[in-house]
Amino acid sequence: MLNKWILPTLIGIMAAIYIFIIPQEPLALKIVFKLIPMLLIILYAFRQLPSKPAPSMRLIVIGLFFCMLGDGFIAVSFVAGLGAFLAGHVFYLMGFIKMSRLNMTRLAALLPIGLYSFIIGRQLITALQTEGNDGLMIPVIAYMLVISLMALTAILTENLWATAGSILFVISDSILSWNMFVSAIPYSDVLIMTTYYSAQFLIATSLASLRKSVGHKEGKSMNM
């Protein structure tokens, strides 16, 4: 039982070290320590997988890997980091959609997600136009669309961990983009990274319970 908590505890410790201790300079050191929690989260994700993981579960792990690349790239290039995170969300989206269970109650989540994305997106686009960053408008809109769909498909899996993780990811990116383009947010670095690492950890944690629903779903399809 103790061994079960060693890796999550280490993830929390390394995340706290990066968020509260590691200085802004030198940049190389900051990037290394930023990536360590994600490397540990990916290792943790692998431990949640069965011996023969379904393709949908592999897609989620690949999504974690691309997000880790985004962590490194965004420190030197916003566009490169955005592209890597966009790819990560596409993999999450493809993984979650394979495990989605459509029903009207869950599908109703489209309304608040769509409304939230519209409100935040409108402010971001206005800010980008005001600052003359028109070249970022299409990438930012595409990113918001994909992360919104990712959150919706996570909710449709009916998995609490995946749902909480996806919502925290949306919150983290909202704080990041608002702080960068609209107005400064106090303690933004702490808020962004705590919600981000928590989101990734919850998505990795979801694999343990998602594998049961995947197995059940595959079993049903075989019986049919």
Buried (B, 14 or more C-beta within 10 A) or exposed (E): EEEEEEBBEBBBEBBBEBBEEBEEEEEEEBBEBBBBBBBBBBEBBEEBBEEEBBEBBEBBBBBBBBBBBBBBBBBEEEEBBBBBBBBBBBBBBBBBBBBBEEEEEBEEBBEEBEEBBEEBBEBBBEBBEEEEBEEBEEBBBEBBBBBBBBBBBBBBBBBEBBBBBBBBBBBBBBBBBBBBBBEEBEEBBEBBBBBBBBBBBBBBBBBBBBBEBBEEBEEEEEEE
